[in-house]
Amino acid sequence: MFKIQTLNKISPKGLNLLPHEKYEVASEFKEPDGVILRSFKMHDLELPPSLKAIARAGAGVNNIPLDRCNEAGIVVFNTPGANANAVKELVICGLLLSSRKIVQGIEWVKSLDALAHEVPSLIEKGKANFAGNEIRGKTLGVVGLGAIGALVAKDALALGMEVI
């Protein structure tokens, strides 16, 4: 059975892809066969002789001591695009939040709490201040059409934006 050490919190969805009869997964192992990490910086860690592979749950490998891994024969691989959908959703969320003044509207509504009896009329008078702009028909520049950029461009087109 292979011992896989996690150095960051890793999604159970991903860990469940490892067959339980072949892999034991835990955050503490003295002599792991493999390591799975996200942003943990491994440069100051001692690499145990048992270590055969390091998997980075993400695109980069700058937090892994590649030179030492190479010398020790440890295979290092990453998962580019694994979080692309999540990042794309945050980009689209940012577009909507910034164009529609959503956060400002929420803060304004919270400020009305002490004026409970006047809220309906205050909302009717003040809601136009937070209308913002629709993103349909607006132009979005996407720099790079990698895993994330391609998804952002596709969804922006679906929302009626012009994408360059």
C-alpha positions in Angstrom: 0.0 0.0 0.0 1.3 3.4 -1.0 1.4 6.2 1.7 0.3 9.6 0.3 1.0 12.6 2.5 -1.1 15.7 2.0 0.6 19.0 2.9 -2.5 21.1 2.3 -6.2 20.5 2.6 -7.0 18.6 -0.6 -10.6 18.1 -1.8 -12.1 14.8 -0.9 -13.4 14.6 -4.5 -9.8 14.3 -5.7 -8.6 12.1 -2.9 -11.5 9.7 -3.5 -10.1 9.0 -7.0 -7.2 7.1 -5.3 -8.4 3.5 -4.7 -8.5 2.9 -1.0 -7.1 -0.6 -1.4 -3.9 0.8 -2.9 -3.4 4.2 -1.2 -3.4 5.3 2.4 -3.8 9.1 2.6 -3.0 11.2 5.6 -1.4 14.5 6.5 1.3 12.9 8.8 3.6 10.2 7.5 7.3 9.8 8.5 8.1 8.0 5.2 5.5 8.8 2.5 5.7 7.3 -1.0 4.0 10.4 -2.4 3.0 13.9 -1.6 0.0 15.9 -2.7 0.1 19.7 -2.1 -1.4 22.9 -3.2 0.4 26.0 -2.0 2.6 24.5 0.7 6.3 25.6 0.2 8.5 22.5 0.3 11.9 24.2 -0.2 12.8 23.9 3.5 11.5 20.3 3.9 13.8 17.3 4.0 12.8 14.9 1.3 12.6 11.4 2.8 14.3 8.6 0.8 10.9 6.8 0.5 9.5 9.7 -1.6 8.8 8.7 -5.2 6.4 11.4 -6.5 5.0 14.8 -5.7 1.7 16.0 -7.2 0.9 19.7 -7.2 -2.9 20.4 -7.2 -2.5 23.4 -9.4 -0.6 24.8 -12.4 2.7 25.9 -11.1 5.5 24.0 -9.3 7.5 27.0 -7.9 6.8 25.8 -4.4 8.6 22.5 -5.0 12.4 22.1 -4.9 12.7 20.7 -8.5 16.5 20.5 -8.4 16.6 18.3 -5.3 13.7 16.2 -6.6 15.6 15.7 -9.9 18.7 14.7 -8.1 16.7 12.2 -5.9 14.8 10.8 -8.9 11.4 12.1 -7.5 8.8 12.6 -10.2 7.0 15.9 -10.0 3.8 16.7 -11.8 1.1 19.3 -11.7 -2.5 19.5 -12.7 -2.9 22.6 -14.9 -6.6 23.4 -15.5 -7.8 21.5 -12.5 -9.1 24.6 -10.8 -9.9 26.5 -14.0 -13.7 26.3 -13.6 -13.5 27.6 -10.0 -11.3 30.5 -11.1 -13.5 31.3 -14.1 -16.5 31.5 -11.8 -14.7 34.0 -9.6 -13.8 36.1 -12.6 -17.4 36.2 -13.8 -18.5 37.0 -10.2 -16.0 39.9 -10.2 -17.4 41.2 -13.5 -20.9 41.1 -12.1 -20.0 42.6 -8.7 -18.1 45.5 -10.2 -20.5 46.3 -13.0 -23.7 46.0 -11.0 -22.6 47.7 -7.8 -23.8 44.7 -5.8 -21.5 45.1 -2.8 -22.4 48.8 -2.5 -26.1 47.9 -2.6 -25.7 45.3 0.1 -23.8 47.8 2.4 -26.5 50.4 1.8 -29.3 48.0 2.7 -27.4 47.0 5.9 -27.2 50.7 6.8 -31.0 50.9 6.7 -31.4 48.4 9.6 -32.1 51.1 12.2 -34.8 52.7 10.0 -37.0 49.5 9.8 -40.3 51.4 9.4 -39.0 53.6 6.6 -37.2 50.8 4.6 -39.8 50.3 1.8 -39.8 54.0 0.8 -36.1 54.4 1.3 -35.4 51.4 -1.0 -37.8 52.8 -3.7 -36.0 56.2 -3.6 -32.4 54.8 -3.4 -32.3 51.7 -5.5 -31.5 53.5 -8.7 -28.1 54.5 -7.2 -27.1 50.9 -7.4 -28.3 49.8 -10.8 -24.9 49.7 -12.4 -24.4 48.6 -16.0 -25.3 45.4 -17.7 -22.4 43.5 -19.1 -24.3 42.3 -22.2 -22.8 44.2 -25.1 -19.7 45.2 -23.2 -16.2 44.3 -24.4 -14.0 42.0 -22.3 -10.3 41.6 -23.1 -9.0 38.2 -22.2 -5.2 37.9 -22.1 -4.3 34.2 -22.9 -6.7 31.4 -23.8 -5.3 28.7 -21.5 -7.5 26.6 -19.3 -9.0 29.6 -17.4 -9.0 32.2 -20.2 -10.8 29.9 -22.6 -13.6 29.2 -20.0 -13.9 32.9 -19.2 -14.1 33.8 -22.9 -16.8 31.1 -23.5 -19.0 32.2 -20.6 -18.5 35.9 -21.4 -19.8 35.2 -24.9 -22.7 33.3 -23.5 -23.5 36.4 -21.4 -23.6 38.5 -24.6 -20.3 40.2 -24.2 -17.8 40.9 -27.0 -14.6 39.1 -26.3 -11.2 40.2 -27.6 
